[in-house]
Structures are given as C-alpha cells and as structure tokens.
Amino acid sequence: MIDKVYRREGIFKIILQTENTWNLMTFIKQRTQAWRWLATDQQFNQLYPSSIERLAKRHWTPLSIAQKAADFLAAEKEARVLDIGSGAGKFCLAAAYHKTDAFFYGVEQRKSLVDHAETARAMLGLENVSFIHGNFTQLDFRDYDHFYFYNSFYENLAGTDKIDDSIDYSGELYNYYNRYLYKQLDQKPAGTRLVTYHSLEDEVPANYHVVQAEMDNLLKFWIKI
Ligand SMILES: C[S@@+](CC[C@H](N)C(=O)[O-])C[C@H]1O[C@@H](n2cnc3c(N)ncnc32)[C@H](O)[C@@H]1O
C-alpha cells in the first residue's frame, strides 16, 4: 500500500517537473525569439507588413527611446502604463519586453493598427501588454498609473505628415484632445509619471515637473508634484 502511494507521488513529481521544465523551455524559446526581433529597429519594424514598416521612421518610437521611457515609467512593480495613441504598438511591445513586471496598455483609434499590434504581440509571445481599439477620451484614466505620449495629435495640424487618410483631421480636434488630456493628467495623484516625445507640451499641466530631458528636449521625463 505505502509502496503504491510512494509510486503515485513519484509519478506526480515527475509530471510536475516535466511541466515546469516544459514551461521554462517555452519561456526561454520565446524570449530568444523576441530578443532577435528587438535587436535593432530595422529588425523590429520587419514584424509588420511593408506598408506599416515604411511609417516607422516618422511615426513609431525608436527602441532606444522606448527602453528609456519604460525604465522611467515602470519605476514600481506592477505599474500600469498607458500609451496614449499606440499606433502599431512599438512602444508598448518594446517596453513590455524590457520591463516584465509592469503592464503596458495601448489605446489606438485606428482598428487596422490595433490588429497589427496584436499580431506582433503574438509573434513576440508577450503577455504583459494589451491593445484597446478606441479613442483615448473613452478611457477611465484611474485605471492607469503612468503615461507615455508621442505627440499623438499632431496629424490634426495642417502641413504635417499623416499616417493615412482613414480619419478626419482638424485644428479643433487638436485643441480638444490636448485640453482633454491636460484635464485627465491634472486629476492624477502626485507621483504620476509622464514621458513625452516630440511634444509641444500643450497637454502637460504646470504641476508636472521635468526631472530629466534628452535629445535637445525632444524627450522629457516628468513627475507630478
Ligand atoms: C506618433 S503615433 C505613435 C505610436 C506609438 N505611440 C509609438 O510610439 O510607436 C500616434 C498615434 O496616435 C493615434 N491617435 C491620435 N489621436 C488619437 C486619439 N484621440 N485616440 C486614440 N489614438 C489616437 C494615431 O492614430 C497614431 O497611431
């Protein structure tokens, strides 16, 4: 009888160990694959079809910037970081790979870009990132701790490069979005972190202070006091 119990426990242990080893091997395999995609911007951009890859230089965050921003924004464990206007997901994906104990959310108004972001997420095997299709004005900002903003509303300004012609642009929308974001950021508690890239800073309330600036002030790190 005791012999039987020992034998059964032994089998359970082997099954458990095999499962753990299998999970570990899958994890290592996924990380290695993701690491290859994330080796250079050129490599990463090839996760997408050429129509999206072509937009990278003008519209998607470079990997080195994403890594710096992620380090700053995911300062505490389990931080929830929102990319306001996440495009094809480049910032969120690079950040999620780099900071595994934080969670990154991207909200994007163009459904096609959300689909590309989701496909890339699956290819990279990342679990700590998700993409929301919609306008950022539909979100409850209380669900997020810190924010990334790559001048997402600039397409509304005349004479700027557009991603495509699938949406309407206007100066009124530019002002409305900036005012809306300003209000949301203003309501966040002290300690809230924000990274802006190429921003005109119309959306940043006065109680956010720059704690670091790089690239001739194109990249700024802010904390609300
Ligand atoms: C400069 S791209 C940045 C993409 C991404 N954050 C990155 O760094 O790789 C800005 C994105 O914001 C999106 N966007 C602009 N206004 C938005 C809004 N009101 N709600 C949701 N997304 C918006 C645009 O469609 C565009 O894909």
The ligand as an SDF file (V2000), in Angstrom:
LIG
                    3D

 27 29  0  0  0  0  0  0  0  0999 V2000
    3.0060   59.1890  -33.4070 C   0  0  0  0  0  0  0  0  0  0  0  0
    1.9710   57.7720  -33.4130 S   0  0  0  0  0  0  0  0  0  0  0  0
    2.7450   56.9670  -32.0180 C   0  0  0  0  0  0  0  0  0  0  0  0
    2.5590   55.4890  -31.9520 C   0  0  0  0  0  0  0  0  0  0  0  0
    3.1140   54.8020  -30.7320 C   0  0  0  0  0  0  0  0  0  0  0  0
    2.8240   55.5230  -29.5100 N   0  0  0  0  0  0  0  0  0  0  0  0
    4.5990   54.5900  -30.8510 C   0  0  0  0  0  0  0  0  0  0  0  0
    5.3040   55.3880  -30.2450 O   0  0  0  0  0  0  0  0  0  0  0  0
    5.0770   53.6830  -31.5070 O   0  0  0  0  0  0  0  0  0  0  0  0
    0.4450   58.4300  -32.7270 C   0  0  0  0  0  0  0  0  0  0  0  0
   -0.7680   57.5110  -32.7940 C   0  0  0  0  0  0  0  0  0  0  0  0
   -1.8130   58.0890  -32.0060 O   0  0  0  0  0  0  0  0  0  0  0  0
   -3.0550   57.7480  -32.5730 C   0  0  0  0  0  0  0  0  0  0  0  0
   -4.0740   58.7030  -32.0840 N   0  0  0  0  0  0  0  0  0  0  0  0
   -4.1710   60.0200  -32.3700 C   0  0  0  0  0  0  0  0  0  0  0  0
   -5.2350   60.5730  -31.7400 N   0  0  0  0  0  0  0  0  0  0  0  0
   -5.8260   59.5780  -31.0300 C   0  0  0  0  0  0  0  0  0  0  0  0
   -6.9670   59.5190  -30.1860 C   0  0  0  0  0  0  0  0  0  0  0  0
   -7.7050   60.5920  -29.9450 N   0  0  0  0  0  0  0  0  0  0  0  0
   -7.2840   58.3330  -29.6060 N   0  0  0  0  0  0  0  0  0  0  0  0
   -6.5480   57.2110  -29.8770 C   0  0  0  0  0  0  0  0  0  0  0  0
   -5.4700   57.2040  -30.6800 N   0  0  0  0  0  0  0  0  0  0  0  0
   -5.0960   58.3710  -31.2650 C   0  0  0  0  0  0  0  0  0  0  0  0
   -2.7870   57.8510  -34.0650 C   0  0  0  0  0  0  0  0  0  0  0  0
   -3.7690   57.1140  -34.8060 O   0  0  0  0  0  0  0  0  0  0  0  0
   -1.3730   57.2960  -34.1820 C   0  0  0  0  0  0  0  0  0  0  0  0
   -1.4000   55.9290  -34.4760 O   0  0  0  0  0  0  0  0  0  0  0  0
  1  2  1  0
  2  3  1  0
  2 10  1  0
  3  4  1  0
  4  5  1  0
  5  6  1  0
  5  7  1  0
  7  8  2  0
  7  9  1  0
 10 11  1  0
 11 12  1  0
 11 26  1  0
 12 13  1  0
 13 14  1  0
 13 24  1  0
 14 15  1  0
 14 23  1  0
 15 16  2  0
 16 17  1  0
 17 18  1  0
 17 23  2  0
 18 19  1  0
 18 20  2  0
 20 21  1  0
 21 22  2  0
 22 23  1  0
 24 25  1  0
 24 26  1  0
 26 27  1  0
M  CHG  2   2   1   9  -1
M  END
$$$$
